[in-house]
Amino acid sequence: MFSNLSIGATLKSLGVGVALAVALLFGLSQTGVISGTIPGFGTPLPTITVYQSPTCGCCGKWVQHLEAEGFTVASEMRQDMRAVKQQAGVPQQLSSCHTAIVDDYVIEGHVPADDIKALLSNAPDGIQGLTVPGMPVGSPGMEQGNRLDPYDVLAFTSEGGTRVVASYGQ
């Protein structure tokens, strides 16, 4: 869109501040930060379906986090979250309050959007999904001021194996 404009013409007609803002936004859109694409691939982010209890407040905050990071979210209110988790194959010891499905992956709990994007761009074999077990303070949707409890994002397999893929607050 801006490839035909020279820097000098842009600075004269738009002013330095506006030109810098345009350059920044153009750069961010190329990296996928604001365009809703998987970084490095230019592929649009898939829709993520979030199953949550209608009484859960932190689930809605996590959905807002995903939307702010470029995901399109389809929310489904469910009373039977235990059944949703069982059907998705989430082991009880890895569970949290909400369960999401994106492509063929299960996302359990307050997993940061950047970790979901990394999963989608890397598409590792044998991984069923990502989880942040429990509800750690400071994870997306669980913010409480500046408090950040240490937590890990775990990849899990259908056989019950886990490994740490990211750590926060350590």
Secondary structure, DSSP 4 states (H G I P E B T S, - for coil): --TTS-HHHHHHHH-HHHHHHHHHHHHHHHHTTTTTEETTTTEEPPPEEEEE-TT-HHHHHHHHHHHHTT--EEEEE-S-HHHHHHHHT--GGG--S-EEEETTEEEEES--HHHHHHHHHH--TT--EEEE-S--TTSTT--BTTB---EEEEEE-TTS-EEEEEEE--
